[in-house]
Amino acid sequence: MSPPRDLSPLRHKATLCRMVTDETAMKTNLRRGIVEFCILGLLNKQPQSGLDLSETLHANSLIASEGTLYPLLSRLRKAELVEATWRESTNGRASRYYALTPVGRERLRSFERVWRSITRSVDEIIGSAT
């Protein structure tokens, strides 16, 4: 009976084959991990309606559509990172406004520390590639 083959080089090769190569897919993958924290960052400035959040995030190419936002807000509410209240909006209709909770504020601070560390490392490693 022959000894078991070392498959680690094959695993590495498979990982490289799955690497995203086009810029649109790169942006999509990066956005997935940071959009929720961008929402927390916007709410750290002031409470906002879902529509206001959607417009800002869409203008900055962080979400594709308003429909993307509401499941994220629901998840953030369930995690008690944001709270929602109904109030009159600028157009006179009742709108749900979202605000950051103390737990959300602390989570945002944690993310900021991690983000700075990661971006510093990435800039140091690939900064000369540009």
Secondary structure, 3 states (H helix, E strand, C coil): CCCCCCCHHHHHHHHHHCCCCCHHHHHHHHHHHHHHHHHHHHHHHCCEEHHHHHHHHHHCCCCCCHHHHHHHHHHHHHCCCEEEEEEECCCCCEEEEEEECHHHHHHHHHHHHHHHHHHHHHHHHHHHHC
